[in-house]
Amino acid sequence: MENHYEFEEEYRDTIATVDESGKRIWIYPKKPKGRFHNYRILVTIVLLGLLFAGPFIEIDGHPLLLLNIFERKFVILGQAFWPQDFFLLALLAVTFFVFIILFTVAFGRVWCGWACPQTLFMEMVFRKIEYWIEGDANQQRKLNASPWNALKIWKKSLKHFIYLAIAILISHTVMAYLIGIDQVIEVVSQPPAAHMNGFIGLVVFTGIFYWVFAYFREQACTAVCPYGRLQSVLIVKETMAVMYDWLRGEPRSKLKKNEQSSDTGDCIDCKLCVHACPTGIDIRNGTQLECVNCTACMDACDEVMTKINKPEGLIRLSSHTAIESGQKKLFTPRVAGYSVILLALVGFLSFMLISRSDVEITVLKVPGTLYQKTDDGQISNLYNIQFVNKTFEELEIELKVLNNPKAIISRVGTQRIIIPANDKYEGVFFIKMTSTEITKTKTNVDIGVFTDGKLIDEIDTKFLGPVKLKK
């Protein structure tokens, strides 16, 4: 273990994409190939297929996912959520965050390398286009260093034109998740002046995505993404991640094919693992902030090991403990603790979703009013009542006082209460009670909300009235 970290100690003080003067080092990763890269291609096809198909997928005629922050309407898996459901959305976010913590403690940054949209687009789409037009890493270096000529202008123009086209496609897809595919089609099918806000939004999104994937690139993962920063406190010695087997690989030597030496490790210091890394690190220095577990170094190393007749897996998915002691211990007390918390959150969230009412009702006394006495001797209170229909169907509502069947609820205007689908409705209502039923200045009133004769929600409020006088 003594010589595990004796090579290139300076990595502790800097990141691979910034030099000593603070200037960015442009990364030219070697074109990946191998078994794990083929798996990543399949995963990418599935995930990006779902991403682009998502706005068109409907559940019972409703969007699979809609995050309309502008109108404060959210649809998740076909279920509508409103600002009144903020508690549920917050609980969902906490549950997801705990899941991320558990997943990272157990498997490191597998999400980053295999499922994160930033990595999928960068490495499996934009980088592929770059390889196709400009060639592998060395050819790209030569092209960038060469003077501007017709060939260079053609290649650079073609690459950035395709980049811009893909950025436009991504921006429209993201916008569809925000305002709905129907509204996006309406925006793009009419002149910009007809939907200026939507047009500006698409232009801004397009510019951001183009800039990120054409220029910012891996800096989004190493300098901006908070998840990368979290891994330093979440990853432990038992975490599964891309690991270099230092016990087998050290000390390094410049061995050639078919050469055998008993006093050297299997690593021949070819540095292909470094050349293949899209963030420019040397995995042999241990787990680092920039590593996204993309497994490109594993494919590069396995190819070399095959050529020199050595076993594959010098760089592999493993843990520090497994390499050091040979014992895999994935289910640790920490994993068990997070699992219990996650199961509790999932159970509570499921209960809240199942018990969630289809109609949210808010009852407030009209400001500045007390109580009124009618000609027939009844006492009335005036209330503002707001309904939020969380369903995708129009609902006709009936209100009843549950704890006083003789109480009357009447609305100012028409008595029918029709709430449009996925919308809200407000009205002014009277609640009337006979003076004989009022025994104190504030009486508890339990209002039931009925649709088709079925109680779907109830709410408590206060009814103001005069104190009953003793005879």
C-alpha positions as CSV (number, residue, x, y, z in Angstrom):
1,M,0.0,0.0,0.0
2,E,3.0,2.3,0.4
3,N,3.4,3.0,-3.3
4,H,-0.3,3.4,-4.0
5,Y,-0.1,7.1,-4.0
6,E,3.6,7.7,-4.7
7,F,3.0,8.7,-8.3
8,E,2.0,12.2,-9.4
9,E,1.0,13.5,-6.0
10,E,0.1,16.9,-7.4
11,Y,-3.3,15.7,-8.4
12,R,-4.4,16.5,-4.8
13,D,-4.0,20.2,-5.3
14,T,-5.4,20.8,-8.8
15,I,-8.0,19.4,-11.1
16,A,-7.1,17.8,-14.4
17,T,-8.6,20.5,-16.6
18,V,-6.9,23.5,-15.1
19,D,-3.1,24.2,-15.3
20,E,-1.0,25.9,-12.6
21,S,-1.8,29.4,-14.0
22,G,-5.6,28.7,-13.8
23,K,-6.0,28.4,-17.6
24,R,-8.2,25.7,-18.8
25,I,-6.7,22.5,-20.4
26,W,-8.8,21.3,-23.3
27,I,-9.4,17.6,-23.1
28,Y,-9.0,15.4,-26.1
29,P,-10.2,11.9,-25.0
30,K,-9.2,8.9,-27.1
31,K,-12.2,7.4,-29.0
32,P,-13.7,4.8,-26.7
33,K,-14.4,1.2,-27.7
34,G,-14.9,-2.0,-25.8
35,R,-17.5,-4.1,-24.0
36,F,-18.6,-1.5,-21.4
37,H,-18.8,1.2,-24.1
38,N,-21.2,-1.0,-26.1
39,Y,-23.3,-1.4,-23.0
40,R,-23.3,2.4,-22.6
41,I,-24.5,2.8,-26.2
42,L,-27.5,0.5,-25.5
43,V,-28.3,2.4,-22.2
44,T,-28.0,5.7,-24.1
45,I,-30.4,4.7,-26.8
46,V,-33.0,3.6,-24.3
47,L,-32.7,6.7,-22.0
48,L,-32.5,9.3,-24.8
49,G,-35.3,7.6,-26.6
50,L,-37.4,8.0,-23.4
51,L,-36.3,11.6,-23.0
52,F,-37.4,12.6,-26.5
53,A,-40.5,10.5,-26.5
54,G,-41.6,11.7,-23.0
55,P,-43.6,14.7,-24.1
56,F,-45.6,12.5,-26.5
57,I,-46.4,9.8,-23.9
58,E,-49.7,10.1,-22.2
59,I,-51.4,8.2,-19.3
60,D,-55.2,8.2,-19.6
61,G,-54.9,11.2,-22.0
62,H,-52.6,13.2,-19.7
63,P,-48.9,14.0,-20.0
64,L,-46.4,11.6,-18.5
65,L,-44.4,14.5,-17.0
66,L,-45.3,18.2,-17.0
67,L,-43.4,20.8,-14.9
68,N,-45.2,24.0,-15.7
69,I,-43.6,26.4,-13.2
70,F,-45.2,29.4,-15.1
71,E,-48.8,28.4,-14.4
72,R,-47.8,26.4,-11.3
73,K,-49.2,23.1,-12.7
74,F,-47.3,19.9,-12.4
75,V,-48.2,16.5,-13.8
76,I,-46.2,13.5,-12.7
77,L,-47.0,10.0,-14.1
78,G,-50.3,11.3,-15.3
79,Q,-51.3,12.7,-11.8
80,A,-51.9,16.5,-11.4
81,F,-50.2,18.4,-8.6
82,W,-50.8,22.0,-7.5
83,P,-49.0,24.5,-5.3
84,Q,-51.4,23.2,-2.6
85,D,-49.6,19.9,-2.9
86,F,-46.2,21.5,-2.1
87,F,-45.8,19.2,0.9
88,L,-46.1,16.2,-1.4
89,L,-43.7,17.6,-3.9
90,A,-41.2,18.5,-1.1
91,L,-41.6,15.0,0.3
92,L,-41.0,13.5,-3.2
93,A,-37.8,15.7,-3.5
94,V,-36.5,14.5,-0.1
95,T,-37.3,10.9,-1.0
96,F,-35.4,11.3,-4.2
97,F,-32.5,12.9,-2.5
98,V,-32.2,10.1,0.1
99,F,-32.3,7.6,-2.8
100,I,-29.4,9.5,-4.5
101,I,-27.5,9.3,-1.2
102,L,-28.1,5.6,-0.8
103,F,-27.3,4.9,-4.5
104,T,-24.0,6.9,-4.2
105,V,-22.9,5.3,-1.0
106,A,-23.4,1.9,-2.6
107,F,-22.4,2.4,-6.2
108,G,-20.6,5.8,-6.5
109,R,-21.2,8.0,-9.5
110,V,-22.7,5.4,-11.8
111,W,-25.6,7.8,-12.4
112,C,-23.1,10.4,-13.7
113,G,-21.4,8.2,-16.3
114,W,-24.4,6.1,-17.4
115,A,-27.6,8.0,-17.0
116,C,-27.0,11.8,-16.5
117,P,-28.3,13.7,-19.5
118,Q,-25.2,15.9,-19.5
119,T,-22.9,12.9,-19.9
120,L,-25.1,11.1,-22.3
121,F,-25.3,14.0,-24.7
122,M,-21.7,15.0,-24.3
123,E,-20.0,11.7,-24.6
124,M,-22.5,9.6,-26.6
125,V,-23.9,12.3,-29.0
126,F,-21.7,15.5,-29.4
127,R,-18.4,13.7,-28.9
128,K,-19.4,11.0,-31.4
129,I,-20.1,13.8,-34.0
130,E,-16.7,15.3,-33.2
131,Y,-15.0,11.9,-33.8
132,W,-16.9,11.4,-37.1
133,I,-16.0,14.9,-38.5
134,E,-12.6,15.7,-37.0
135,G,-11.2,12.2,-36.2
136,D,-9.7,10.7,-33.0
137,A,-7.9,12.7,-30.3
138,N,-4.6,13.2,-32.2
139,Q,-6.3,14.2,-35.4
140,Q,-8.3,16.8,-33.4
141,R,-5.2,18.2,-31.9
142,K,-3.6,18.6,-35.3
143,L,-6.7,20.2,-36.8
144,N,-6.9,22.7,-34.0
145,A,-3.2,23.5,-34.3
146,S,-3.3,23.9,-38.1
147,P,-3.9,27.2,-39.8
148,W,-7.3,28.1,-41.0
149,N,-7.9,26.7,-44.5
150,A,-10.9,25.4,-46.5
151,L,-10.8,22.0,-44.9
152,K,-10.6,23.3,-41.4
153,I,-13.4,25.8,-42.0
154,W,-15.6,23.1,-43.5
155,K,-15.1,20.7,-40.7
156,K,-15.6,23.3,-37.9
157,S,-18.6,24.8,-39.6
158,L,-20.2,21.4,-40.2
159,K,-19.6,20.3,-36.6
160,H,-21.0,23.4,-35.0
161,F,-24.0,23.5,-37.4
162,I,-24.9,19.9,-36.3
163,Y,-24.3,20.9,-32.7
164,L,-26.7,23.9,-33.0
165,A,-29.3,21.7,-34.7
166,I,-29.2,19.2,-31.8
167,A,-29.2,22.0,-29.2
168,I,-32.4,23.3,-30.9
169,L,-34.0,19.8,-30.6
170,I,-33.0,19.5,-27.0
171,S,-34.4,23.0,-26.2
172,H,-37.7,22.2,-27.7
173,T,-37.9,18.9,-25.8
174,V,-37.1,20.7,-22.5
175,M,-39.7,23.3,-23.3
176,A,-42.3,20.6,-24.0
177,Y,-41.7,19.3,-20.4
178,L,-42.3,22.8,-19.1
179,I,-45.4,24.0,-21.1
180,G,-46.6,20.9,-22.9
181,I,-46.0,19.6,-26.4
182,D,-49.2,21.2,-27.7
183,Q,-48.1,24.6,-26.7
184,V,-44.6,24.1,-28.1
185,I,-46.2,23.1,-31.5
186,E,-48.3,26.2,-31.3
187,V,-45.2,28.4,-30.6
188,V,-43.1,27.0,-33.4
189,S,-45.9,27.0,-36.0
190,Q,-46.7,30.7,-35.6
191,P,-44.6,33.8,-36.1
192,P,-42.3,34.7,-33.2
193,A,-44.3,37.9,-32.5
194,A,-47.4,35.8,-31.7
195,H,-45.6,34.0,-28.8
196,M,-42.6,36.2,-28.0
197,N,-42.1,34.8,-24.5
198,G,-42.0,31.2,-25.8
199,F,-39.7,32.2,-28.6
200,I,-37.3,33.9,-26.3
201,G,-37.3,30.9,-24.0
202,L,-36.4,28.6,-26.9
203,V,-33.6,30.9,-28.0
204,V,-32.2,31.1,-24.5
205,F,-32.4,27.3,-24.0
206,T,-30.8,26.7,-27.3
207,G,-27.9,29.0,-26.5
208,I,-27.3,27.4,-23.2
209,F,-27.3,23.9,-24.5
210,Y,-25.1,24.8,-27.4
211,W,-22.6,26.6,-25.2
212,V,-22.5,23.8,-22.6
213,F,-21.9,21.0,-25.1
214,A,-19.7,22.9,-27.6
215,Y,-17.4,24.7,-25.1
216,F,-18.1,24.2,-21.4
217,R,-18.3,20.4,-21.6
218,E,-16.8,18.4,-18.7
219,Q,-16.6,21.6,-16.6
220,A,-20.3,21.2,-15.9
221,C,-19.4,18.0,-14.1
222,T,-16.3,19.1,-12.3
223,A,-16.9,22.7,-11.5
224,V,-20.7,23.2,-11.5
225,C,-22.6,20.0,-10.6
226,P,-23.1,19.8,-6.8
227,Y,-23.5,16.0,-7.0
228,G,-19.8,15.7,-7.8
229,R,-19.0,17.7,-4.7
230,L,-21.2,15.5,-2.6
231,Q,-19.4,12.3,-3.5
232,S,-16.4,13.3,-1.3
233,V,-18.6,12.9,1.8
234,L,-20.8,10.1,0.5
235,I,-18.3,7.7,-1.0
236,V,-16.7,5.3,1.6
237,K,-14.2,2.5,1.3
238,E,-17.0,0.0,0.7
239,T,-18.5,2.0,-2.2
240,M,-18.5,0.3,-5.6
241,A,-16.7,2.5,-8.2
242,V,-14.2,2.4,-11.0
243,M,-11.0,1.3,-9.2
244,Y,-7.4,0.7,-10.1
245,D,-6.1,-2.5,-8.5
246,W,-2.8,-1.1,-7.1
247,L,-1.9,-4.4,-5.4
248,R,-1.8,-6.1,-8.8
249,G,-0.6,-3.2,-10.9
250,E,2.3,-1.8,-8.9
251,P,5.1,-1.3,-9.3
252,R,4.6,-0.2,-12.9
253,S,7.0,-1.1,-15.7
254,K,7.4,-0.7,-19.4
255,L,6.7,-4.3,-20.3
256,K,6.3,-5.4,-23.9
257,K,4.0,-8.1,-25.2
258,N,4.9,-11.6,-24.0
259,E,7.5,-10.3,-21.6
260,Q,7.3,-11.8,-18.1
261,S,8.7,-10.3,-14.9
262,S,8.0,-11.5,-11.4
263,D,9.0,-8.3,-9.6
264,T,6.8,-5.9,-11.4
265,G,3.0,-5.3,-11.5
266,D,0.7,-5.7,-14.4
267,C,0.5,-2.0,-15.2
268,I,2.8,-1.2,-18.1
269,D,2.3,2.5,-17.7
270,C,0.9,3.0,-21.2
271,K,-1.3,5.8,-20.0
272,L,-4.2,4.7,-22.3
273,C,-6.5,4.9,-19.3
274,V,-5.6,8.6,-18.9
275,H,-5.9,9.2,-22.7
276,A,-9.4,7.6,-22.7
277,C,-10.7,9.6,-19.7
278,P,-13.2,12.3,-20.7
279,T,-12.3,14.4,-17.7
280,G,-8.5,14.0,-18.0
281,I,-7.7,12.2,-14.7
282,D,-5.4,9.3,-14.0
283,I,-7.5,6.7,-12.3
284,R,-4.4,5.1,-10.9
285,N,-4.2,7.9,-8.4
286,G,-7.4,6.7,-6.8
287,T,-11.0,7.9,-6.8
288,Q,-11.1,11.6,-7.7
289,L,-13.6,14.4,-7.8
290,E,-13.7,14.4,-11.7
291,C,-14.3,10.6,-12.1
292,V,-17.9,10.0,-13.3
293,N,-17.6,6.2,-13.5
294,C,-18.0,6.2,-17.3
295,T,-15.7,3.0,-17.5
296,A,-13.8,4.3,-20.5
297,C,-10.5,3.6,-18.7
298,M,-11.7,0.1,-18.0
299,D,-12.2,-0.7,-21.7
300,A,-8.8,0.9,-22.6
301,C,-7.0,-1.1,-19.9
302,D,-8.7,-4.4,-20.7
303,E,-7.7,-4.0,-24.3
304,V,-4.0,-3.6,-23.3
305,M,-4.2,-6.5,-20.8
306,T,-5.5,-8.8,-23.6
307,K,-2.6,-7.8,-25.9
308,I,0.0,-8.6,-23.2
309,N,-1.7,-11.8,-22.1
310,K,-2.7,-10.5,-18.7
311,P,-6.1,-11.0,-17.0
312,E,-8.6,-8.2,-17.6
313,G,-9.9,-6.2,-14.7
314,L,-6.8,-4.3,-13.6
315,I,-9.2,-1.3,-13.6
316,R,-12.6,-2.5,-12.7
317,L,-15.8,-1.8,-10.8
318,S,-14.9,-2.6,-7.2
319,S,-14.3,-1.0,-3.8
320,H,-11.3,0.0,-1.9
321,T,-12.0,-2.7,0.8
322,A,-12.5,-5.4,-1.9
323,I,-9.2,-4.7,-3.5
324,E,-7.3,-4.3,-0.2
325,S,-8.8,-7.3,1.6
326,G,-10.4,-9.3,-1.2
327,Q,-13.8,-9.2,0.6
328,K,-16.8,-7.5,-0.9
329,K,-19.0,-5.8,1.6
330,L,-21.8,-3.8,-0.1
331,F,-24.5,-4.0,2.5
332,T,-22.9,-2.0,5.3
333,P,-24.5,-0.4,8.4
334,R,-24.6,2.9,6.6
335,V,-26.4,1.4,3.6
336,A,-28.8,-0.4,5.9
337,G,-29.5,2.9,7.7
338,Y,-30.2,4.8,4.5
339,S,-32.3,1.9,3.2
340,V,-34.6,2.0,6.3
341,I,-35.0,5.8,6.0
342,L,-35.8,5.5,2.3
343,L,-38.4,2.7,2.9
344,A,-40.0,4.9,5.6
345,L,-40.2,7.9,3.2
346,V,-41.5,5.8,0.3
347,G,-44.2,4.3,2.6
348,F,-45.2,7.7,4.0
349,L,-45.2,9.2,0.5
350,S,-47.3,6.4,-0.9
351,F,-49.8,6.8,2.0
352,M,-50.1,10.6,1.3
353,L,-50.6,10.0,-2.4
354,I,-53.3,7.4,-1.9
355,S,-55.2,9.5,0.7
356,R,-54.9,12.7,-1.3
357,S,-58.2,14.3,-2.0
358,D,-59.3,15.1,-5.5
359,V,-60.5,18.5,-4.5
360,E,-58.7,21.0,-2.3
361,I,-61.0,23.4,-0.4
362,T,-60.0,26.6,1.4
363,V,-62.7,28.4,3.6
364,L,-62.0,31.9,4.9
365,K,-64.3,34.4,6.6
366,V,-64.9,37.4,4.5
367,P,-62.7,40.1,6.0
368,G,-64.5,42.7,8.1
369,T,-67.7,40.7,8.7
370,L,-69.0,39.2,11.9
371,Y,-72.5,37.7,11.7
372,Q,-75.9,38.7,10.4
373,K,-79.4,38.0,11.7
374,T,-81.9,37.2,9.1
375,D,-85.6,38.0,9.1
376,D,-86.5,34.4,10.0
377,G,-84.4,34.5,13.1
378,Q,-81.4,32.6,11.7
379,I,-77.7,33.6,12.1
380,S,-75.6,33.7,8.9
381,N,-71.9,34.0,8.3
382,L,-70.3,35.0,5.0
383,Y,-67.3,33.0,3.7
384,N,-64.9,33.0,0.7
385,I,-64.5,29.4,-0.5
386,Q,-61.9,28.3,-3.0
387,F,-61.9,24.9,-4.7
388,V,-59.0,23.4,-6.6
389,N,-59.9,20.5,-8.9
390,K,-56.9,18.2,-9.0
391,T,-58.5,15.8,-11.5
392,F,-58.8,16.0,-15.3
393,E,-62.6,15.8,-15.1
394,E,-65.2,18.5,-14.5
395,L,-66.7,18.1,-11.1
396,E,-70.1,19.2,-9.6
397,I,-69.7,19.9,-5.9
398,E,-72.2,19.9,-3.1
399,L,-71.4,21.3,0.4
400,K,-73.0,20.1,3.6
401,V,-72.4,20.9,7.3
402,L,-71.6,17.4,8.7
403,N,-71.9,18.2,12.4
404,N,-75.2,20.1,12.0
405,P,-77.6,18.7,9.4
406,K,-80.0,21.6,10.0
407,A,-77.4,24.2,8.9
408,I,-77.8,25.6,5.4
409,I,-75.0,26.5,3.0
410,S,-76.1,28.8,0.1
411,R,-74.1,30.5,-2.5
412,V,-74.3,34.1,-3.7
413,G,-75.7,33.7,-7.3
414,T,-76.3,30.3,-8.8
415,Q,-76.4,27.3,-6.4
416,R,-74.6,24.9,-8.8
417,I,-70.9,24.6,-8.1
418,I,-69.1,23.4,-11.2
419,I,-65.3,23.2,-11.1
420,P,-63.5,22.9,-14.4
421,A,-61.0,20.1,-14.9
422,N,-57.6,20.8,-13.6
423,D,-58.6,24.3,-12.5
424,K,-59.8,26.3,-9.6
425,Y,-63.1,28.0,-8.6
426,E,-63.9,30.7,-6.1
427,G,-67.2,31.8,-4.7
428,V,-68.9,33.6,-1.8
429,F,-71.1,31.4,0.5
430,F,-73.5,31.9,3.4
431,I,-73.8,29.4,6.2
432,K,-77.0,29.8,8.2
433,M,-77.8,28.3,11.6
434,T,-80.8,28.8,13.9
435,S,-80.1,30.8,17.0
436,T,-81.1,27.9,19.2
437,E,-78.2,25.9,17.9
438,I,-75.6,28.5,18.8
439,T,-74.3,28.2,22.4
440,K,-71.1,30.2,22.1
441,T,-69.5,33.0,20.1
442,K,-67.4,30.6,18.0
443,T,-68.9,27.3,17.0
444,N,-67.0,24.6,15.2
445,V,-68.4,23.8,11.7
446,D,-67.3,20.7,9.9
447,I,-68.0,21.2,6.1
448,G,-68.2,18.1,3.9
449,V,-67.4,18.2,0.2
450,F,-69.5,15.8,-1.9
451,T,-69.5,14.8,-5.5
452,D,-72.0,12.3,-6.9
453,G,-73.1,11.8,-3.3
454,K,-69.7,10.7,-2.2
455,L,-67.7,12.5,0.5
456,I,-64.3,13.4,-0.9
457,D,-63.0,16.0,1.6
458,E,-63.9,17.9,4.7
459,I,-62.7,21.0,6.4
460,D,-63.2,22.7,9.7
461,T,-64.0,26.4,10.2
462,K,-65.5,28.7,12.8
463,F,-69.0,30.1,12.9
464,L,-69.5,33.4,14.7
465,G,-72.8,34.1,16.5
466,P,-74.3,35.7,19.6
467,V,-74.2,34.0,23.0
468,K,-77.5,32.4,23.7
469,L,-79.2,34.3,26.5
470,K,-80.7,32.5,29.5
471,K,-84.4,32.8,30.0
